[in-house]
Amino acid sequence: MINFKSFLKESTILSQEYLLEEDLLEEQWHLLNEETAGKKTEADDKGKLYELLTSGYMHPGTTEGFHADPNKPGFSLPAHHRSESENPDHAGTPQQVHDKLRKKVGEAAYQEINKHAHQMSGELKSHLKKKGLIDKDGLEVGESFWTSNPDKINKNGKQVPGDHMATTNIFDPNAKGDFMLRFHKRGPDGKIINDESGKPKHFGHYALSAKYGYQKKANLANMGLDTMENHANLPSGSLDTYQIEHKRRMDELNYNGSADQRNIQTKIDEMPLEDTVNKKGETVPGIKSEHARLSALHAQKPLAGKDKIMHEHLGKFLESGKSYPGGLKALKLYAEGRAAAARKSADDTTKKITKDIAVGLHGNEPNTPEGNKARDSRLRDTLHKIVSPPTSIEHAIIHSHVQQNGEAEHHIVPMQGMGESHTSRFDNLHVSHLGANNISIKGTLNEPGHPKHGKVMSVATLSAKTGSGAHKGRIVNAKLENQKIEKH
């Protein structure tokens, strides 16, 4: 029998990630101001709309100016090669994904993202002009492609071509472009230069990795555990053993089905039976009312996706309460304890994985001048591989940083050489890990004249995170700290 009291106690003391002071302030601001781009709008949804709209504004078929309704003539969404995604809301043609997400996020959030995408497209066009990629020698943007499904090398070492290969005919597993521009050229007669087949000749490509959101520092990489094992010189499969153990514990708690199903089961475990009101005065739907709402929708039209899974498991929960010893309230008490145990296990698993990565990154060099120099060199090389790996096609990162007032600061940073440029400002790179989910790589700033010259500062942060819920796998993302970025 599960010990309810210990579970309920555990639920109040789940450990939190260690954040640098600046990151903590950013995170607090983010939580307070999420509504500036639409209440309860998921970051992934906003990011995907930003990709589509920015690449649409760069499309040669889009007329200049802001388009309040991109579904009207004069606006062209990017071309695409395939329509795959683990997230059903992000699967489909650009038009289908655009329309689904526009409806999902609401018009207020949509128009804010639309405005920022238009602003970024103007900055990007100026950037391309400065580089001589457009408006010089007849060069112009000829096509815009949505390329969010990258080329990959699977665990067996086999090449899996993606959107970048389909666009450029070059397999490029390091490519990170969410969309890609193709350049055409006009001859002295003003006509597009064609190739031997009679189609517009290609004069190069430019890939853009799109970042959108409230945090000042853009996430520059999402790495699976196998990738981190390689970066940290850990045995292959060693990190996954922690996830396997976590799943075993979840099986023992009677969570079942896919990760999405298990997450929904946990979400139901944490829901109140009846509607409640939170500190903001908002109604928090209870199990009973949410089941009734979804049942009414299902009667009109069969539910699909996560709504269907939620409806099914809500029904199972209510039905189980009829035969559970002590009734529905007793089942709810058990469910709260079960969910707390799931959250704690997920948190502990992430911390174990992070610890091993930190130890691996630190390496076994002795703490001598020679050993520290070797560690610095190895960490420097690792960061370069993570944030700016070599690519066949030139890449840039575009980042719209949303401000408290709903406006955005726009940055365009060339990816090639970004890691080298950043780390060159620091000496004595080393690993700092305080036992939580963030690993900080620090160094001594070497910029005479800078007010912090000679001080130890954060150079980069690697953060182990899970997907939504307690049952998804773990990834590690990377951010550069104290990076010099020019505003556009």
Secondary structure, DSSP 8 states (H G I E B T S, - for coil): ---HHHHHHHHT--------HHHHHHHHHHHHTGGGG-TT--HHHHHHHHHHHHHHHTSTTS-SS--S-TTSTT----EES----SSGGG-S-HHHHHHHHHHHH-HHHHHHHHHHHHHHHHHHHHHHHHTTSSSSTTEEEEEEEE--S--EE-TTS-EE--HHHHHHS---TT---SEEEEEEEB-TTS-B-B-TTSSB----EEEEEEEEES-SS---EEE-HHHHHHHTT--TTTTHHHHHHHHHHHHHTT--SSHHHHHHHHHHHHS-SS-EE-TTS-EE--HHHHHHHHHHHHHHS---HHHHHHHHHHHHHHHHHHHSTTHHHHHHHHHHHHHHHHHHHHHHHHHHHHHHHHHHHH-S--SSHHHHHHHHHHHHHHHHHHHS---SS-EEEEEEEE-TTS-EEEEEEESTTHHHHHHTTEEEEEEEE-SSSEEEEEEEE--TTSTTTT-EEEEEEEEEEESSSSSS-EEEEEEESS------
